[in-house]
Amino acid sequence: MDPVTLAATATTFLLPYLAKAGKIAIENIAKEMPDTVGVLWDKIAAKFQDKPAAAGAAQELASKADDEINQQTFKLQLQKALENDPAFAEEFESLFKKAQASVNINVQGSGAVATNGGVAAGQGGIAVGGNVEGNIIMGNNNTVGNIQKKP
C-alpha cells in the first residue's frame, strides 16, 4: 500500500479507538485499545517520539479525535514518516493489516467504520438506524419546497 493511502486508512481506522480512549496521555492510549490496535499505536508513538510536530499531532488527535484538522495533521505526519522510512512503512503496514484482521474491520472509500452492529455512512451517504418513512432526497443543488396548484 502506498504511504498516502496507508496513512489515510490507518488514521481512519484508529479514530474510533482514540475517541473512546479520550484525553489520556499519549503513552497510555494503547492500554485502552484492543491488543493489536494498541501495538499499532505504540509503533506510531515510538516513531513520533523524537519529532515534536509529529508527537504533537498524535497528542492532538488523541485528545480530540473528531476534529478534522487534527485528523489531517496526524495523517500528514504519519504519511511523512512512512515515506521517509521504508523499513518503518513495511513493518507498519504489516501491523496495520494484523490490527484490521483482529477487529474485523475493513475500511474503504471515504472511511466510514461501523462495528458491533453500528451504522455508518461514508461521504455522501445516509446512515439509518431504524425505520425511514417519507421522501428521501439526495444529491447536490436540490431545492425542496411546496408547490401549490393554482385554483
Secondary structure, DSSP 8 states (H G I E B T S, - for coil): --HHHHHHHHHHHHHHHHHHH-S--GGGGGGGS-HHHHHHHHHHHHHHTT-HHHHHHHHHHHH-TT-HHHHHHHHHHHHHHHHH-HHHHHHHHHHHHHHHHHHT----TT-----TT-----TT----SS---S----SSS----------
